[in-house]
């Protein structure tokens, strides 16, 4: 064993500590920025209009998502129907 081997675990521990501290600092910085943006939004005079616009946008997105899901379901039914017809033509009726 050389004199440098015992230092390796402490160097690794120091590196892990620095990485954890950096990650925590980054997370706290993001939280601070989010809090600042939230405070700025609360100070807006048009907050009610902003919330109304947000709700309208979410409703529109919901309608579009519902239509897409419905279209996919109809498409699957169409494919299922076509597969059943093809099987019947081939003489393999579906049970």
C-alpha positions in Angstrom: 0.0 0.0 0.0 1.3 3.4 -0.8 0.6 6.6 1.0 -1.8 7.8 -1.7 -4.3 5.0 -1.4 -5.8 6.1 1.9 -6.4 9.5 0.2 -8.5 8.1 -2.6 -11.7 7.4 -0.5 -11.5 10.9 1.0 -11.0 12.4 -2.5 -14.0 10.5 -3.7 -16.0 11.6 -0.7 -15.0 15.2 -1.3 -16.1 14.9 -4.9 -19.4 13.4 -4.0 -19.9 16.2 -1.4 -19.1 18.9 -3.9 -21.5 17.3 -6.5 -24.3 17.1 -3.9 -23.7 20.7 -2.8 -23.8 21.8 -6.5 -27.0 19.9 -7.2 -28.6 21.4 -4.1 -27.5 24.9 -5.0 -28.9 24.5 -8.5 -32.3 23.2 -7.1 -32.5 26.1 -4.6 -31.7 28.6 -7.4 -34.5 27.1 -9.5 -36.9 27.4 -6.6 -35.9 31.0 -6.0 -36.5 31.8 -9.6 -39.9 30.1 -9.6 -40.8 32.0 -6.4 -39.8 35.3 -8.0 -41.9 34.6 -11.1 -44.8 33.6 -8.9 -44.6 36.9 -7.0 -44.3 38.9 -10.2 -47.5 37.1 -11.5 -49.4 37.9 -8.3 -48.5 41.5 -8.6 -50.0 41.8 -12.1 -53.1 43.9 -12.4 -54.5 41.6 -15.0 -54.2 38.4 -12.9 -57.9 37.5 -13.3 -57.6 37.8 -17.1 -54.4 35.8 -17.1 -56.1 33.0 -15.1 -59.1 33.1 -17.3 -56.9 32.8 -20.4 -55.1 29.9 -18.8 -58.4 28.0 -18.1 -59.6 28.7 -21.7 -56.3 27.3 -23.1 -56.5 24.2 -20.9 -60.1 23.6 -22.0 -59.1 23.9 -25.6 -56.2 21.5 -25.1 -58.5 19.1 -23.4 -61.0 19.2 -26.3 -58.2 18.5 -28.8 -56.8 15.7 -26.7 -60.3 14.1 -26.4 -60.8 14.4 -30.2 -57.5 12.8 -30.9 -58.3 9.9 -28.5 -61.7 9.5 -30.1 -60.2 9.5 -33.6 -57.7 6.9 -32.5 -60.5 4.7 -31.1 -62.6 5.1 -34.3 -59.5 4.2 -36.3 -58.9 1.1 -34.3 -62.5 0.0 -34.7 -62.2 0.5 -38.5 -59.0 -1.6 -38.5 -60.8 -4.3 -36.4 -63.7 -4.3 -38.8 -61.5 -4.6 -41.8 -59.5 -7.5 -40.2 -62.8 -9.3 -39.3 -64.0 -8.9 -42.9 -60.7 -10.2 -44.3 -60.8 -13.2 -42.0 -64.4 -14.0 -43.0 -63.4 -13.8 -46.7 -60.5 -16.2 -46.0 -63.0 -18.6 -44.5 -61.8 -18.1 -40.9 -64.8 -16.6 -39.1 -64.0 -15.0 -35.9 -65.4 -16.7 -32.8 
